[in-house]
Each structure stands twice: as structure tokens, then as C-alpha cells.
Amino acid sequence: MNATTMAKTAYANPSQPIRTLRGTEYELFARITHRLKQASTDGKGSFNTLARAVYENRRLWTTLAADVASPDNGLPAQLRARLFYLNEFTQAHSRRVLAGEASAAILVDINTSIMRGLRQEGGSE
């Protein structure tokens, strides 16, 4: 195999499906939601695991909020506003979870609802 052929096929894997942006978002929500769910059911002995899962979820929501706040975002304004509000709620509730004042269950529920919405759209962009 020469260098040109190797360069052309280096990242090609025909057995891997091509993901849409919506599919990638779904996968990210699914991974983080799974970690949150797992960490919240592990009990008090795994606060570090819970804190890490909450941190990852907050990062995801911060990124999502920045995206929907962009004037270039193509989503309808009302949906963008709802997602931004969910970010604010998620950030505030996450603080309560880390303080031991609340459960992470609502964060899992919110993410699961978002995942359902991403799936409903049929994977189109």
C-alpha cells in the first residue's frame, strides 16, 4: 500500500455508520445520562463518581446553552428559549445535588426527554 492509498483510507471504515449531528447529540446525552443514572444509584460511597457525572452533565448543558444562544442557531426561537431555561434549571439543580440537598433523578429525566426529542425527529438534520 502506498502513502496516497493509506491517506485516503485511513479514516474510512465502511462498517461504521455515518452519524448525523442529531445522532451525535443523542449519543452524547445517552452516555452522560447513563453515567448520571449509574452514579446516583451507587450510594453515598461514590460521591466522586456522582460529582464527575454532574460535572460532565453541566458541561454538556453549558455547551448546548451557548449553541442555542447563538444567532446562527437554526432552531425556532421558542425551542431555543426552552432549552436555555432547561440549562439554567440544570445548573441550579446540579448545585443542590452536589450539596446533598437533592437527587440527580430529575437531571436524568430531563436528559431522557431530550433524547426522546432527538429520536422523534428521525435523525434528520
Legacy VTK file of the C-alpha trace (Angstrom):
# vtk DataFile Version 3.0
C-alpha trace
ASCII
DATASET POLYDATA
POINTS 125 float
0.000 0.000 0.000
1.409 3.376 -0.928
1.130 6.586 1.122
-1.643 8.035 -1.023
-3.843 4.962 -0.659
-3.205 4.844 3.069
-4.134 8.519 3.399
-7.391 8.004 1.504
-8.452 5.030 3.594
-7.011 5.976 6.981
-10.318 7.115 8.427
-12.652 5.130 6.241
-14.441 2.301 7.959
-17.316 1.052 5.822
-18.767 -0.939 8.725
-19.249 2.257 10.761
-22.497 4.100 10.033
-22.251 7.781 9.242
-23.685 9.776 12.128
-25.782 12.861 11.760
-25.342 15.805 14.107
-28.564 14.799 15.830
-27.272 11.253 16.238
-24.049 12.534 17.764
-26.006 14.734 20.184
-28.163 11.758 21.128
-25.117 9.589 21.762
-23.523 12.244 23.970
-26.714 12.686 26.005
-27.058 8.903 26.302
-23.515 8.431 27.605
-23.738 11.230 30.154
-27.244 10.241 31.253
-26.086 6.672 31.801
-23.206 7.922 33.965
-25.555 10.152 35.955
-28.025 7.329 36.500
-25.275 4.895 37.483
-23.607 7.353 39.871
-26.861 8.352 41.541
-27.779 4.743 42.316
-24.340 3.739 43.631
-24.990 5.203 47.082
-23.134 7.658 49.270
-19.766 5.898 48.938
-19.316 7.163 45.397
-19.639 10.933 45.728
-16.622 11.417 43.450
-18.347 9.419 40.713
-21.532 11.438 41.155
-19.617 14.724 41.144
-17.854 13.747 37.909
-21.134 12.762 36.241
-22.794 16.009 37.348
-19.776 17.974 36.081
-19.984 16.279 32.651
-23.721 16.953 32.505
-23.192 20.618 33.377
-20.553 20.924 30.646
-22.940 19.376 28.137
-25.706 21.802 29.094
-23.343 24.800 29.088
-22.277 23.909 25.550
-25.893 23.431 24.494
-26.891 26.794 26.020
-24.071 28.576 24.207
-25.203 26.954 20.963
-28.872 27.913 21.323
-27.893 31.454 22.346
-26.052 31.923 19.063
-27.943 33.965 16.480
-26.779 31.439 13.863
-28.674 28.594 15.547
-31.393 27.314 13.216
-33.857 26.115 15.850
-37.111 28.035 16.370
-36.759 30.862 18.920
-39.278 29.340 21.331
-37.450 25.997 21.415
-34.120 27.771 21.893
-35.580 29.692 24.851
-36.893 26.476 26.431
-33.526 24.766 26.060
-31.781 27.770 27.570
-34.185 27.687 30.519
-33.513 23.961 30.977
-29.810 24.785 31.140
-30.455 27.309 33.913
-32.551 24.788 35.824
-29.964 22.045 35.304
-27.152 24.262 36.593
-29.123 25.266 39.711
-30.336 21.746 40.449
-26.829 20.354 39.950
-25.593 22.638 42.736
-28.266 21.194 45.012
-27.300 17.626 44.055
-23.647 18.302 44.869
-24.642 19.868 48.192
-26.572 16.701 49.068
-29.896 18.557 49.065
-31.447 16.906 46.005
-31.430 13.795 43.872
-29.984 13.585 40.361
-33.158 11.826 39.165
-34.673 14.978 37.629
-31.453 15.578 35.678
-31.744 12.051 34.284
-35.415 12.706 33.422
-34.595 15.946 31.601
-31.820 14.330 29.592
-34.052 11.362 28.766
-36.734 13.753 27.473
-34.162 15.494 25.298
-33.043 12.127 23.952
-36.655 11.250 23.124
-36.973 14.524 21.247
-33.797 13.861 19.305
-35.073 10.410 18.340
-38.539 11.691 17.335
-37.069 13.855 14.655
-35.990 10.716 12.844
-32.298 11.543 12.827
-32.543 14.203 10.122
-30.679 17.468 10.450
LINES 1 126
125 0 1 2 3 4 5 6 7 8 9 10 11 12 13 14 15 16 17 18 19 20 21 22 23 24 25 26 27 28 29 30 31 32 33 34 35 36 37 38 39 40 41 42 43 44 45 46 47 48 49 50 51 52 53 54 55 56 57 58 59 60 61 62 63 64 65 66 67 68 69 70 71 72 73 74 75 76 77 78 79 80 81 82 83 84 85 86 87 88 89 90 91 92 93 94 95 96 97 98 99 100 101 102 103 104 105 106 107 108 109 110 111 112 113 114 115 116 117 118 119 120 121 122 123 124
